[in-house]
């Protein structure tokens, strides 16, 4: 698991510093954690997916919400994570029966903030 990304997400969840909104964009996460990923490159998009997926599995194993919910697409309205977030949530059995993507997202987001406040 990428410890630097994990710690950054906890910082965001606690809404510290410039993270008053409690979310971070993929590009800001890339820059602030010095990941040096180029999201125009499929290999690098897969790498961030792998990093966030490992964190999601770790959090699920420890009965906590998906910290990856805090990472959002720049300029998305409403703010939301990339498709991979929803795939991992389904793979990990986090989605409630009949729950739509945004319902799942907002529930996980709120739980992150509550867990790490």
N, C-alpha and C positions, 0 to 999 in steps of 0.2 A: 504494500500500500504506500502511496506517495504521502509521506508525513507532512511535507510542506503544504500541499494542497489541503490535506485534512485539517491542519491547524488554521489555515486561511478560512476555510468554510466555517469552522467553529467561531472564529473572530467575526465573520459576517453574521452568523446566527445570533451572536450576542449584540449585534448592531453597534459595534465599536467603530471609532474613528469615522471615516467617510462613508461607512456602510449603514447610514441611518435608515435606509429603506429595507435593510435586511436581505438584500440580494446583490449578486455580482454578475457581470456579464462574462461570457466565455473569454472574450478578448482581454478583459481586465484580469481575470484569473490567470490567463496565459502570461501576461506581462508581469504581474505582481509575484508570481511563483517562478518566474524565469524558466518557463517550460519550453520556450523557443519553438512553438508549434505554428505551422502555417495551415490555417483552417481551409485554405483552398486546395490542400493536398489531402486526399482521402486517407492516406496512411496516418497523417497527423490527426485527422478527425477521429479515426479509430483509436488512436492513442489516448485522446482526452476521454473518449467513451470508456476505454479500459480503466483509466485512472478513476473516473467517477463511479464506474461499476464496482470496482474493488471496494471503494468507500461505502457504497450502498450495501453491499453484501456484509461488510463489517458492522455497519450500523444495525442492519436487520438482525444479525446474529446476537447483538447486544440489546435487542428490543428497543431500539431508538428509531426515530423517523429518518427518512432519506435526506441526508445533507445535500445531496446532489440537486434537490429541489431549489436550492438557493442560487444555482447557476442558470442564468436566463439568456435568451437570445437578445442581442442588442437591437433595439428598435421594435421588438415585438409588441403588439397591442392586441390583447392584454399581455403583460409580461408573462413569459412561460419558458420552460426549458425546451431543449431539442427533443426530437422524437425518441431518442435513445433512453431518456428518463422514463418514459411511459413503458417502453419495452422491458427495462430492468424491473420496474415496479410490478409488472405482470409476471415476469419470470420469478420474482421473489415472493409472489403472492400477497403483495401489499394492497392491491386494489380491492375495495369492497364490491360485493356483487351489484351489478348495474351502475356502478360509479363511472361517470364520464371523465374524460381526461382532465378538464379544468377543475372538476370537483376533487379528484384525486390530488392534483397539484396543490390546490389551496389548502386542503386538509394536511398534507405533508409539510407545506410551508409553515402553517400555523403551529404544527407540532414541533417543528425545528426551533422556532422562536421560543416556544414555551419550555422546551427541554433545555436549551442552552442559555436562557436569560440569567 
